[in-house]
Amino acid sequence: MSWEAVNATAQLISSFAVVTSLWYLAIQVHRSTRIAKLTAQDAATSALRDVTKQFSENAELGRIWRIGLENINALSPDDRARFYHVTFQFLKAMETIHLHFIYGLMDEQVWRGWWNLYRHYLASPGLEHYWELRHDLFSERFQELVRSVAKPGEPMTVANLLGTEAKTGG
């Protein structure tokens, strides 16, 4: 076997090794990207779950949230302040979820589910009132998203969902 044949064989093996390495690296990058995307998606949705978890664990806060969504003026000044604090947290969590979607860290199907929930809550009188007062606390991108919201025909939030069970059979 001549040195030229040995050299050609070595180059062929080397080329195959490079292609195999690049293929393996591409698979690993794809897996890492998918894991990072799922982790970011979970972190963003956990933020909203952390806000809403308070409502089931604290009956008084749940009452304030439910009443404030439909009739902010029915709350005392102290309860209205609590409602504003929770509304800020709720909307900031929504903004974070939207940001994750914009940057491709959230699957579009998952985003659509959150978006459908947001449409209902953003159409509630209490959140509309808060938004009028404090929209400037949020990014312009999120403000534009909220402005573009098409209100659902019949907004459904925890505040008005109660009582619909008899109508829907649930």
N, C-alpha and C positions, 0 to 999 in steps of 0.2 A: 504494500500500500504506500503510495507516494505521500509526501508531505502536503501536497495540494488536496488530495482526497481527505486526509485527516483534518486539514484546516476547513474544508467545505463541510465535513460531517460535524465538526465542532461548532461552526457557525450555525448550522441547521439546528443542532441541539440547543444552542444558546438562544436562537430566535424563538424556538418553541417554548423555552423556559420563560422568556420575557413575555410572550403572549399569554402563557398560563398565569404568570404572576399578575399581569394587568387584569386579566379576567377575574382572578381571585380578589384582587383589590377592589374592583368594581362591585363585586357581590358584597364585600364587607362594608364599603361606603354606602351602598343601598340599604343594607340592614341597619347600619348606624343612623342613617337619615330617618328611616322609618321609626326606629326606637326613639330618637330625639323628637320627632313629630308627635308620637303618641304620648311621650312624657310631657311635652309642652301643652298638648291638648288637655291632658288630665289635670295639669296644674291650673290651667285657666278655668276649667269647669269646676274644679275644687274650690276656687275662690268664690264662685257664685253659690255653690252648695254650702260653704261656710257661712255665708250671709243668711241664706234662707233656713239653715238648720236652727238658727236662733229662734225662729218663729214657732217651731214645734217643741223646743225645749223650754221656752219661756212664754207661758200663756199670756201674760200681760203684754209683752212685745208683739206677740201674734195678734192680739186684739187691736193694738195700736196700728199695726200694718194693715190689717183687714179694713178697719174703719177709715184710716187715712187714704187708702187707695180710692175709695168711693166718695168720701165727704171729709175733706181736710178740716173744714170749719166745725165739725162735730167733735174735734179733739181739743183738749185743754192746751194752753200754751206749752206746758211741759211735755205733754204727749206729742204735740206738733213738732217740738224740737227733736224728740226721739225719732219720730217719723222721718224728719229731714236727715238725721244722721244715718239711719238705715237706708234711706233712699239713695243717698250719696254712695254708700258702700255697694248697693245693688247696681247702680248705674256704672260705677267704676269697674265692677266685675264684668258687666256687659261690655264695657269699652275694651277691657283686656281680652275677652273672648273674640271680639271683633278684630282687634289688632292681630291676634294669633291667626285668624282666618286670612286677613289681608296679606300676612307674610308667609302664607302657605303652610302654617304649622297646624292647621285644623282642616280636617276633611270636610268637603263641601256638604255632604249629607248631614254630618253632625252640626255644622253651622246652620243649615236650614232648620233643623229642629229647634236650636236656640233662637234663631231669628223669628220663628213662628211664635214662640213664647214671648219674646220681647215686644212683638207687635201688639199683643194683647195688653201687656203691662204698660207700655208707653201710651196706650189710648185711655188708660184709667185717669179719671179727673185729678187724683192726688199726684200722680207722677207728672201729668201735664203741668199742673200748678208749680211743682218743684222745678221742672225743666225751664219754665218761663223765668223763674227767679235766678237759677244757678247754672244755666247751660254753659256759661263761660268757664266753668271749672273743668271742662272736658275738651279734648282735642278737636280741632276744626274738622278733622276727618270723621270723628264720631258725631259731631254736631250735624254734619251733612247727611250722615246715615239716618239720624233721627228725623231730620227734616224730610227725608225721602220716604218715610214709613207710610204705607197705605194702611189706614186703620181698618181693622176687621169689622165686618158688619155687626157682629155681636161680640164685643170684647169679653173674654173670659179670664178672670183672675180669681185668686183664692177669695177675694172679697165678694164676688158675685156668683162664683161657681156653686156656693152653697145654695140649696134650694132648687138647683137645676136637676138634681138626681131624680126627683119624682117625675120630671118631664121626660128625661132620657131613659128612665128605667134602671138607673145605676144607683 
